[in-house]
Amino acid sequence: MSLTDTLSELEHLNDEQRDCIENCLRAAEVCEYCADQCVGKEGMDECIRLCRDVADVASLHARLMARDSDYSSDLAEVCADLCEACAEECEQHDHDHCQACAKVLPDCVETCRSMAS
């Protein structure tokens, strides 16, 4: 069963929330990979830090939305800000994994900002 199928079975979620959860989980995944690939490379400390922060916050935000937490909208703004900062950092690096982050994160920013409002 795919993530989309699983999310569609959570009846308390609307389409916008489902999209946000998917984007958060995708952001967490790409950032975990990027951070891991950056380890040991000179000048990548900030990229690693931001990617790890995004991975932690985005996955937490997805979990809070899935359980319909009253605090998920509060975390949405933090998640959006982190994803934005991480995308800006990753855009500065030529590594394929950084460029992948820079491409994926704007979707998470957009849906998280929508959840925050």
Buried (B, 14 or more C-beta within 10 A) or exposed (E): EEEEEEBEEBEEBEEEBBBBBBBBBBBBBBBBBBBEBBEEEEEBEEBBBBBBBBBBBBBBBBBBBBEEBEEBBEBBBBBBBBBBBBBEBBEEBEBEBBBBBBEBBBBBBBBBBBBBE
